[in-house]
Amino acid sequence: MVETVSGMRIALPPAHREFQERLRTWLAEHVPPGGLPDADTDEGFRAHRAWERTLHDAGYAGLSWPREHGGAGGDLLHEALFAEEYERARGPVRITRPALRFLGPTIMRFGTPAQQQRWLPRMLRAEDIWSQGFSEPEAGSDLAGIRTRAELRDGRYVVDGQKTWTTYGRFADWVFALVRTGPAGGRHRGLTCLAIDLRSPGVQVRPVRQAHGRTGFAEVFLTGVEVPADQRIGDHDDGWAVAMALLSSERGPDAGGPVRTEQRLLALAGQVARELPADQVAAATRELGAAAARLHAYRAHTHRRVAAGWQGEPAGVESSVVKLYSSELDLDLVELGVDLFGDRRLAEGSAEYLDFWHSRAGRVYGGTAEVQHNVVADRVLGLPR
Ligand SMILES: Cc1cc2nc3c(=O)[nH]c(=O)nc-3n(C[C@H](O)[C@H](O)[C@H](O)COP(=O)(O)OP(=O)(O)OC[C@H]3O[C@@H](n4cnc5c(N)ncnc54)[C@H](O)[C@@H]3O)c2cc1C
C-alpha cells in the first residue's frame, strides 16, 4: 500500500504504516491545543519537561534507540515519520532535541556501557536535560581553536574556561563539552570530550538575551570544575573524532523541516489571498510558486537522505547541501513576507516575528552558511581552495 513520508509517495512497510496511523491518532488526542508556555522561561521549561515525559511514557521518545538504552527499538524511518507527523500536528518544541538527535547517539557510539546505562534512559525521560558545549568566544566555525583547558589529576579532570551560545544552557543539567587536554595551540590534536554536571561547584551559568528577547541561551563559565575521569566520552586527547561524529549526527536529515517550511509558505499564501490588493496578487503568486518549487526540491532531498540513512548509509556531505538549501529557502520566505506586508508582519512575540529571527539563526547554528558553502565548493564541486 502506498503512503507518504516526507511528502513523497512510497510504499511504507505495513508495520510503519500502522505506526503512522497510531501516531496520528495519539497526536490528535494529546498535543496541547494552544501550545505550551515559552520554553525559554522557568514555567515554560517545566511544562516542556513534563510534555517530554508524556511522549516518553507513550513510547515516542528515542524511537530508533535500542531498548537496552530505554528507546523504542525502531529505526530511522520511525523517526522520520514521527518528525513529520509531529510538525503537522504542531507539537511543542522539543527541549530534548540535542540529546535525541546527536548527544545520545554519540554516547551510544563512544561511551562505555556504564555511561550509557547511567545517562541514556534519564535523557529519554527528560530527567536530565543535556546541552552541547562546543562554541567558545574564540572558537565557533574554527572549532579547533578551543581554549577551555582540562588537566587530569588523580583521576579527575580540572576544567577552566568558558563556553557560549549553549542552547537551553540556562536550564540544562549536563553539558557535553569539548575541552583542550593537550598543549595550547594544538588545533584538533589534544582535545577531549567530557560530560560535565552543571550543578558541580565552579560552574556559573549566565543567561544570554537573544535578538528576539528570549533568554534560554547561556554562557557557561567553568572555574576549577572537577570532573571524574569516568565522565570522559571517548579517549583522552581524541575528542576531535568524537566531536566530528557528533556534528555529523547534528546535520543528519530532519524530516520535520520541510513540513515547517510548508506551514510557513501556506500561512503566507493565505495572507496574500486575504490581505493583498488585487493588482499585487499575480506578482506575489509567482514568488510563492517559485518558493513552492524549492520546497518540493527540499523535500525530495530530505526524503532521499532519510532513505539513505534507513539503509545504513552515514550522513555525508549532502547534509551541507540540504542545510544550505533549506536555510536559504526559510530566509527568503521570511523576506518575501516582509517585502509584501512590511513590518506589520513582525508584531513582537508573533509566530512571524520568531520566524524572522529563527531564519537568521538557521544560517549560523550547526555550521554557518559560509562554511557550508566552503564544504560544498571543496567536497562536492572539487573547486581549488
Ligand atoms: C540558534 C543557535 C544555537 C546554537 N547552539 C549552540 C549550542 O547549543 N552549543 C554550541 O556549542 N554552540 C551553539 N551555537 C553556536 C554555533 O555553533 C556558532 O555560532 C557557529 O559555529 C559559528 O561560530 P561563531 O558564532 O563563533 O562565528 P564565527 O565562526 O566567528 O564566524 C563569523 C562569521 O565569519 C564567517 N566565517 C568563519 N569562518 C569562515 C571561513 N573559513 N570561510 C568563510 N567564512 C567564514 C562565518 O560564516 C560568520 O559569518 C548556536 C548558534 C545559534 C545561532
The ligand as a Gaussian input file, in Angstrom:
#p B3LYP/6-31G(d) Opt

LIG

0 1
 C       20.444000      29.341000      17.467000
 C       21.845000      28.892000      17.778000
 C       22.051000      27.850000      18.657000
 C       23.348000      27.450000      18.986000
 N       23.510000      26.465000      19.920000
 C       24.754000      26.081000      20.259000
 C       24.946000      25.087000      21.273000
 O       23.988000      24.585000      21.875000
 N       26.210000      24.723000      21.583000
 C       27.296000      25.248000      20.947000
 O       28.406000      24.830000      21.235000
 N       27.154000      26.231000      20.003000
 C       25.906000      26.655000      19.655000
 N       25.741000      27.649000      18.715000
 C       26.916000      28.317000      18.173000
 C       27.219000      27.990000      16.726000
 O       27.706000      26.686000      16.587000
 C       28.241000      29.044000      16.257000
 O       27.594000      30.299000      16.296000
 C       28.738000      28.765000      14.871000
 O       29.565000      27.637000      14.864000
 C       29.527000      29.980000      14.321000
 O       30.521000      30.362000      15.211000
 P       30.672000      31.880000      15.674000
 O       29.352000      32.367000      16.136000
 O       31.827000      31.941000      16.605000
 O       31.004000      32.700000      14.350000
 P       32.415000      32.780000      13.631000
 O       32.965000      31.419000      13.445000
 O       33.269000      33.772000      14.347000
 O       32.011000      33.356000      12.224000
 C       31.766000      34.748000      11.998000
 C       31.496000      34.926000      10.520000
 O       32.658000      34.541000       9.759000
 C       32.306000      33.553000       8.798000
 N       33.393000      32.579000       8.644000
 C       34.052000      31.930000       9.644000
 N       34.969000      31.092000       9.124000
 C       34.882000      31.198000       7.771000
 C       35.559000      30.577000       6.680000
 N       36.516000      29.661000       6.876000
 N       35.191000      30.931000       5.424000
 C       34.205000      31.861000       5.203000
 N       33.541000      32.484000       6.211000
 C       33.865000      32.157000       7.465000
 C       31.077000      32.868000       9.369000
 O       30.301000      32.265000       8.357000
 C       30.347000      34.038000      10.024000
 O       29.598000      34.745000       9.068000
 C       24.463000      28.082000      18.381000
 C       24.256000      29.134000      17.472000
 C       22.965000      29.554000      17.184000
 C       22.771000      30.696000      16.235000

